[in-house]
Amino acid sequence: MAEDADKPAPGQDVENTIEDLTKELSRLINEAGTDGREELRDYAVSLLQGETETTQTEEPVEEDSAQPASPFSPVALSIPFLLIGIILLPLFAPVGLMLLLLAVIMGVGGWLALMFRRK
């Protein structure tokens, strides 16, 4: 039983090593002088953070469709055009009509593109 008390815990060795390295690093930073001490401290912290970050790589999910989803959706863009066209119709009829026509064309074209893309 006396031998078990003398043995450090498995994590204790790692903690002691980290404490020793921290003391060595702080001694080196303090020896650098007051001018560059703050920069060296920040540099040491950034190096430590960079080396100890854990990143998990995710496997890409395979999509069923051959084409990736487009970030541009004509149906979604037609809604604000429709609302702005309705607001501008009484104020400035030519621009309001143009926006309404554009919204209808984009909405119908977008729905047709969605229907054909899914097949």
Steps between C-alpha positions, in 0.01 A plus 500: 500500500789737567615462139159611368519819706842588357394456137351812344167474324519444120393857429734639764811438284348701217403781736850512650654514151264782400587693816873456432463615141292798611767605749768468230295701251423775752870518594593543132236767447610690811863491384402670174452833674205729545486622140402175329350316796136563407555403137683180599223409743235547233710304252543210745127491572411503130749220429359294784145553383592412144674179599231377737188569294302193422327498167276224387488442130154428377452267213317667215142391464423372155201664340248308295480759227783551253484880526571685824236735634521847353542791742282713270128433522285692251184412696638652819619811317165547327323560834677830584465611138127432522464697825707795377310498169167519683626793709642685199199438273296797631807720550684441173299272273762408236756379756230326706368317194850400396575358846168314508567351156853405603370338821245293309756387241755408769240322711361291214845428361630404844211261566546339159873460563427339837254255346738392224806485727336255741419245232 
